Amino acid sequence: MKIFRILIPVLLITGWMTTSCDKLSEPYATVKTQYDTTGKPYVLIEEYTGHKCINCPLASQKARKLVDFYRGKVILMSVHGTSLADPDAKYVLDLRTPEANQWITDFAIPYVPMALINRAVIGGAYPVASDQWAVGIESQMVKPVMTSMSVQASYNVTSKEITANVTTWFKRKLAAGANICMYVVEDSIEGIQANKDPEAGPTPDINPYYFNETFRASINGTYGEQLTSSVDTARSYAYTKKFTVTSTDWKPAQLSLIATITDPTANPKGEVIGVRKVKLSLTAK
């Protein structure tokens, strides 16, 4: 069995500015080296980042270690935003999206690196600083499993169309029904990343840097669509969505789909109660 050691730094007090970076620093506290995921729910961590953020590479490494530590029960999505994601003559990639801009506003993301964990309120707020990601994930892991999901997704190389199919079963009833959100993410996008920490790579830039789990677009709206207005635990709920890719920058072989089920009663924008990630299979007519 591969053993992972997760290090959690003490909480830092930092300025609440959208152009600042959250710095990981000592002292550290060592926690468990392995995790039993039996009977645990899946958890979504939305890492907010930017290619000009000098502290983001180390935070991204930490996020991926958490994915490994929780043995696939944590699903990572990297969302690029704030002014630290703006392109210029040196950092030419533009990974910003309208959805990211809206989420940063709606969830009051103060700076990067920062994360939303299941879009739940943790420690009195939605945004979670990088030194508290493991704590935030753990707070969601102790919750009961709310859904079971089956997800299939494909990309037709001829029509450039994504087809996603999700079937969901609910373990418990929800007063206001449930919504479904579908996000396209891409791996191995080559660019340049500012960096301050030799532990994360070369300084002052990592070049080339490969951006993974990168949010590209929502295929059914910024906050998805209603799956059902009334949850019946005795039946399943099927949902299908098609989406035509118009960008020439996306590489189909590197695309995946993240599907989430959200509870609109937990917060106005929907708390994630189910999430799965699948790689897009390539098809042709």
Secondary structure, DSSP 4 states (H G I P E B T S, - for coil): ------EEEPPPP----TT--PPP-S-EEE--S----TTPPPEEEEEEE-TT-TTHHHHHHHHHHHHHHTTTSEEEEEEE-SGGG---SSS----B-HHHHHHHHHTT--SSSEEEETT--BTTBS-EEGGGHHHHHHHHHTSPP-EEEEEEEEEETTTTEEEEEEEEEESS--TT-EEEEEEEEE--EEEEEE---TTTSSSSEEEEEEE-SEEEEESS-TT-EEEESS--TTSEEEEEEEEE---SS--GGGEEEEEEEEETTTSTT-EEEEEEEEEPEEE--
